[in-house]
């Protein structure tokens, strides 16, 4: 009897699939900061990303 294992699939969150350019840049900057163990800069990126989305600057997911 064999048991087939399904490969783990990395599924992107819906909001990540349609990020606008500033969102992508902030997400990348956060990832770089984390890789460099710069927790303060990573936090700054998350705050800026949240502000960007809440203040209506984000165009991701909007109809053209």
N, C-alpha and C positions, 0 to 999 in steps of 0.2 A: 504494500500500500504506500503510495507516495503522496506527499502533501506539497502542493504547489504554493509558493509564496508570491504574493503580489509585491512588485517593487514599490518602494516608497516614492511617492510623487510629491514634489514640492509644488504646491498650488499657491499662486499669488492671490492675495486678498483682492476683492473687487476694486477697492480704491487704488491699489497699487498698479492695477492693470491699465488704468487711464490717468496716470499722473501728468499734470502739466509740467512745463519745463522748470519753473521755480521749485515745484515739489520734488522733481527728480534731483535737482541740484542740492537741495537741502537734505534729502535722504542719502545721497552719495557723501555729502560732507559729514553727516552723522556717522556713516559707516567707516569713513576714513578716521574720524576722531576716535571711534571705539577701537579700531585696529591699532591706533597709536596710544591707547590708554589715556586719552585726553577726555576725561569724563565731563569736565566743565564745558568744553566745546561741544561735546555730544548733546549735553543738556540744552545748550544755547540753540543748537540746530532744531531740536524737538520743539522748543518754545517758539522759534521763528516759523516753523512749519505749521504749528497750531494756529498762530496769529494769522498767517497767510490764508489759511482755510476759513477761519472764523470771520475775518474782515471782508470776505467776499471777493478777495483778489484772485482766488483760485478759479480757473476756467475748466478744470477737469470735470467731465461728466455733463457739462452744459451743452445744450443744443446750439448749433451754429446758425 
